[in-house]
Amino acid sequence: MVLLLGIAMGGSVTLAAIVPVGKAHETGLNLGGWALSLSIALALGAGLWLAGHYLARKAERASAMRRREAMALVGTGWFLCSLVAALPYIFCEPHAPLADAYFEAVSGLTTTGATIFSDLEKLPRTILVWRSTTQWVGGMGILAMFVVVLSGMTASSKTLIGAESSLANSDIASLRQTMRQLWGIYTIFTVVCFCGLWAFGLTPFQAVNHALTAVSTGGFGTENDSVGSIFSGGSKLWLICFMLMGAMSFPFYLTLLKRRFNDLRVKFEEIVWYLVFLAVILGILITQSVSGHLDVGVIDIIFNVVSVSTTTGYVSSDYDTWSRVGVGLLILLMMVGGCSGSTAGGLKMSRMIFWFRFVSSGLERSFRPKVVSPIKLAGRQVADEATDQLFLVLSLFGFFGITGTLLFQLLDPGYSLMGAMSAVISCLGNIGPAFAEMGPTENYSGVSSASKVLFACLMILGRLEYVALLVLFSRQLWKKY
């Protein structure tokens, strides 16, 4: 994983050097700092690889990865890779402190999109491309990329992918092939998005960066006002399409390519409900705009709603000034997020559907105690353990939402409750901008170093959907499995 990040560093520097830039992004390449960052990443990765081979030869057991080792790789791998991804921010301009660099790196790899940089237009273009590259790599998942190049496939590979991105395939033998196909679709989407943005008038440099971060639903940009000044109505609509495509289940596209149209609406009902959910909220907000209760254009309403619901984090207008109803609906969108098997964050629409059906079934059993009504999702009966997993994730989201808010207010008591709560939800859901002091026109540079580390941990926790990280602290895992 570290070696792959080193390769990504080299690719981002090359991309920044060859892609034509506009007048706003002529800052130099700063190759000295990149050489040091790349050397550390490659040396560390090579050292870990050699150490692993040496220890494997000395081991007296089978070399297959056990389940607890796979879980350990999921949790510790993200923290280590985030430290490696932070190196360019430390050794290159603007030479960010460790806490700031780590925050930015985690925000990139988790596709959160929160930033500590207040003046993006003065950053070296290599740093801007690296920010976008980390989001593109993290969108599909650094562990998913690891599995693509992994030669020996085992059942633990499913554990890795399932813990990180909910893209695991039930057929272990075809997991690697499936991941390659999904990465191929992901790459094609990115290239098509780039071509469209370039055709709409963006410079190649701006188009590359926004293509990398739109499909990955990350939200890092190249301008201080996000997409406010450089995007026309047409380019905003183009971005809306690719944000939505990134937030929908990627196995859906694979099914379309294989021309398996039987019961498509049932198998991917989550996508249907997700689009219906978006349409209802857009209808409410557009009605408010037409009636004069919301002073925002229709395109900006659609853009910001899609950006928040897909957890991308682009901003075309200051939605912090919207009506109370508008702000409340945006917070709801932040928590729900996109679809499972996508690059989006949040709790996922599939869990919301499951929860509503569980509640409906429970209400029916209250007056018909003998009725048997199995809960179905995507045309299949949901197993009992899935119900346990659902309430585990929902409970942990609520727990860390409350404790994270309290802890942040202890570390930074000067921030408002709205700012603290929305920032914690934003980090847990991997959204990016929040409200109040961390709103769409602000950034996270003003919070303390301790709070930045807290937010970085919350981002990783949300990206791994809580369980994959917290299970490492279970004594039973290390004793039995």
Phi, psi and omega in degrees: 000319179293319177298321178296322176294323176299318177297321178296324176299312179299321179294321181291322177295316178298317180297317180295329182282329188259339183279128178298139182242161175271184182294335183283350186226051181265004181301144188298177186274335180055057187291335180298311178295324179291322178299319179293316180298315181294321179296316180296315182297314182290321179293317179296315180297316179295321179297317178295320180295315179294319179297320178297318179293321180294314180292327179294324179291327181278342184292147181258018179233173179298148184279356180297140180288124178280165186298319181292329177290323176296318178295322178295322179295321179300309184287305184288331181298321180292321178293317180294315180296326178294322176296319178294318179294340179280345185304313180299327179290333181277314188269345178251168174301137010264024178054062183290148173299163186302314182297318179294315181296319180294318178302313182295321180294315179296319179299325178288307184294329178273001183056034178287310177094000173287146184223154175256359180271126182266339180230086183294329186288349176260358179284149174301146183294335176294322179292320179298318179292323179295320177301315180291323180295318179299323179290323180292318177294317182286340182301308177277335175118132179291330176286327176295320176295323178298318181293327180300322182262358181285130185275320182265105183271131178226176177297336180293335178297324176295322177299317180299308184292319181297324181287332186264316192225003181055032178253012185296142178257142182292338180264104184299323184298330183258005183299313181297317179296318179298316180296322177298318179295318179294320176295326176296315177299316180302316181292319180297316176304317182296316181295316180296319178299317178300313182299319179294316180296321177297317180295332179277003172110358176285152174292156178307323180295313178296320181294319179298311183297316182286331175294318179297324186262348177280311181293327178278000184049046182263307174100355175294140179232193181242352184244154182294330181258029179058246181254015187295318189258327188267351185255133173272179178299321180294317180291330175294318178296324177297316178295322179303316180301315185281333172295317178295320179297322178290333183272354178262157187300124181292327173302337175298316179293323178295321177295321178296318180296326180276002177059040177260084188267359182292126177054036183297321181293326180285315183295327182238045179297336179303319180296319179299311180295325178297315180292323176296316178302315178297316182298320180296313181294319177298321178299319179296313184289322178292323175299318176298321180293316181294324181279356176091005180272356181216112186271067181219141178291157184297317181297319179292325176297311180299316183297311183292323179295314178295320180297318180287316184292329177272002182058032178281307176098006170295156181224128176249346175202164185280092181285357175291341181263006180291171179296166179299322177297317179298314179296318179298318178294324178293322177296320176299317178297321179300319183287321182289311180075208185260209182264158175291150182075017179246184176268359183279161178258209181083184181285341179086140182296326181300322178293324178294317177299314180300316182296315180298320180289327176294316179297316179298319178294320179295321178295321179294321180291341180293330177245355174227072190297338183265358182289142176248109182229088181296142180276131180244145178219128182057035177081003182237147177289134183277131179289157181298323181293335177293325176296316177300317180295322179300309183286336173295313180294315179297320179293318180291325176298314178295318181297310182286335174295318180285308183294325178296320178296315179296317181294319178297321180289334172289321181284323181228078185292349182283349183271149182289162178296321179297317179296317181294312182296315182291327178293319179294315177298319180298318180289318179295325180268359180057048182266306182122255180296150178239226179228173178057236185293340176246036184285186185296337178259004181245187175213186185259016184292335185278347182283160183290164180299321179297320179291325177296320177294320176301312181297321179298318178295321178295323178298313180294320179301314179290323180296323179269008178055044166069302191297315185298334179268315184292334181295339179295339181266008178271124179294329182295327179301316185280342180273323192248333193245000000 
